[in-house]
Amino acid sequence: MPVQRNINAVSPLDGRYAGKLGSLGSAFGEGALARSRALVECRYLQKLCSTPGVNVRRLKPSEKAFLEKLSVLSDRDVREIVAIEETGSGRVPPTKHDVKAVEYFLKVKMRRSSLRDITEFVHFALTSEDVNNISYALMLRNCLSSEIIPALKEILASLRALAVRHASAPLLARTHGQPAVPTTFGKEFRVFHARLDRQVRQLRNTRICAKLNGASGNYNAHTAAFPRADWPRFSKEFVESFNSGSGPSLEYNPFTNQIEPHDSYAELFDNLRRTNTILLAFCQDMWRYISAGLVKQKAVAGEVGSSTMPQKVNPIHFENAEGNLGLANALLGFFSSKLPVSRLQRDLSDSTVERNFGVALGHGLAAYKSVLTGLARAAVDQGAAREELERHPEVLAEGIQTILRREGETGPYELLSRFTRGREITAAGLLGFIEGLKLKPAIKAELRRLSPLNYTGLSEKLAKQK
């Protein structure tokens, strides 16, 4: 069956990478924003009708059920809201305002029900940002829970499995790009697992701030209409009513102007940027291991590695991930620096930026899927890694000079430096050096037992550590 790809998409997220995004479109597209707004408006009306000091009649169970159903917009409903905004629909003229279009859509539906007498309490005393900030908070929360965190947990599981599987597989470490004391593949996978796990745990505990306090953050309209209601309590309860279960949650912010200041957005996006940076570093390391022949890639029948060199199996999945991670981080960094800055009580520039949250998350998600594909096709070549280690017996210089220090020898570091630095050392040459030292036979035997393959410290234990 032919692949259905949008060949006219401006963004590759809607074309080439669309298959990697899962349900991200439904979680962060224009329809998702309309649905979140409708949910906030309907839930808000329900709470108004049950709040002491607010003179709105109580809802019947059937009316509550009607509002719940009304808030679940179909694709047709979303298109109607767009029509109300852009061209008008029926007797509703074009609003040229997206939040007002949602309000009018709900009112039209309510006028055909028993709720017709309280339609003017839809969007009562609210500014658009009261609805928008909660809607975006819900979308971010839902996207993290349903797409981002699950994908990252898959990567964590893969890294953990690789760490355990290759815990004892020796690997020549390189510091400053030069041969250094050995490690193991498992330990290196475990390092990235630990780094990524820390960021994912922070993502799961993220709290996204939201507000519901009117046009300047002072409940002006609320208190003018119903001064006896406890509006701060109302708002806190309303914002936190959307929390359920584990994972990211919403936190009420009582001190705002027209907009919630977006500091918690910046914290979230910086968290994601750190996450992506760790994965970017991992992709670059994997690229180097593949380039050096220490990690092999499985060739898939029918796939082409190069248009002219038929033998090639390129590390395209790690390269693709690196590119998408860089794009995601460029946007996330911009979000973090731009969104907490607003002129006086508000300006509208944040609205345009918020519409691109899904773009940044989409590039990140595409990268995560590429990392998973790359890991599934990669295999450690332990034979090649052993051969490379055995070509570098000089990496034992650290261990030899440290044991000599323990035995009280004078200037062992300088002695090993003169013998090894800037010279090509062979295993036989190193053995001859050891034999020439004036040491007790037991110490010489201890030094002879050192090998680039066994001089790996606690790397195996660290790789398997929970």
C-alpha positions, 0 to 999 in steps of 0.5 A: 500500500503506498505511503500517504505523505503530504507532499505540499507540507511546508514543515517536514513534521507534516510531511516527511516526519509525520509518521514519527509523531504519533498522536502529537497532531491531535494533542497540539494542533489547532483542533486540540487548542479549540477542544481545550478552550471548549473544555475550559469554558464548559467546566468554568460554567459548571463551577460558576453554577455551584459556587456560593456567592455567585447568583447563577442557578444550579445545573441539573445532572442532565445539564452537566452531562450536556456540557461535558458532551458539548466540550468534546468537539468533533472535527466538524465542530472545530471547522465550525469554530474556524468558520465563525472566526474567519467568515461567520456562520449562520447568524454569527458574524466573523469574530476575527478572534479565536477565543470569542469564536469558541464562546459563540459556538458554545452559546449557539449550542446552548440556546437549543437546550435547557441552558438557554437562560444562562448562555451569558455566563459562558466566558463570564468575567473572563479575559481570553488569556484566562482560557488560553493559559489553562488550555496551553497548560493542559495541552503541554501536560497531555502531550508530555504524558502521552507522547514525550515522556513515553518515548523517552522512557523507551530510550531509557529502557533501551539504554538500560538493557545495553548497559547491562548487556555490555557491562563487561565489554571493554572499550578504549576510552578517549579523553581529548580524543586521545587513548585513555584508560579503558572503560566498558561499553556498558558503563558508557551507556549507563552514564547516558541512562543516568543523565537522561533518567534525571531529566525525565524524572524532573519532567514527570514532576513538572508543575505548569502554572496557570491563572484565572483572574481577569483582564489585569489579574485582580478579579475586577469584573468578578468582584464587581458582579459578585463581590461576596464570592471567594474568587481566589479560592474559586480560581485555585480550585478550578485550575487544580481540578484538572489534575489527576493521577501522576505526571505533570500537573497544573499549579495555580498562580495567584499573582499575575497581570493579564497573562500568566508570566510563563516562568514555569513554561521556561522551566519546562522548556529548559528541562526539555532542552537539557534532555535533548542536549544529552541525547544529542551528545549520545548521538554524536558518541554513537556516530563516532563509535560507528565511524571507528567500527566499534559499533556495527549497524544492521543492513536492511534489505532494499535500503540504500546507504549511498546513491553511488557507493553501494557498500555504505550503511550510514548512521542516518538515524543518529544523524537525523536525531541530531538535526531534529534535536538541534531544531527543537532546542533552538525553538525551546531556547527561544521560548524560554527567553521570550515568553517570560518577557511581556510589556507592562500588563501584557502584549500579544507577542506570546500568542504567536510563539505559543502556537509553535509549541507543537513544532518544537515538541514535534522535532523532539519526538521525531528525534526520539523515534530516530534514536530508538530506530538507531539503537535497534539497528546497532550492535557492539563489535566486541572483537573490534573493541578488544583489538583496538585496546590491545593496540594501546598497551600504553594506557596501563601507564596510569595503573603501573605508576599508581601501584609504584606510588603505593610501594613508595617508589620515587618519581614513578609518574615521571618514570612512566612519562619518560617511557610512554609519552609521545612514543609508540609502545608495544605489549612486549616493550611494556613487559620489558620495562616492567622486568627492568624495574627493581621490584619484589617478584610479587609486585612485578607479577601484579604489574604483569597481570595488568592488561588493557582488557582487565584494567577497567576498574568498577565499570562493570559494577557501575553499569549494572548498578540500579 
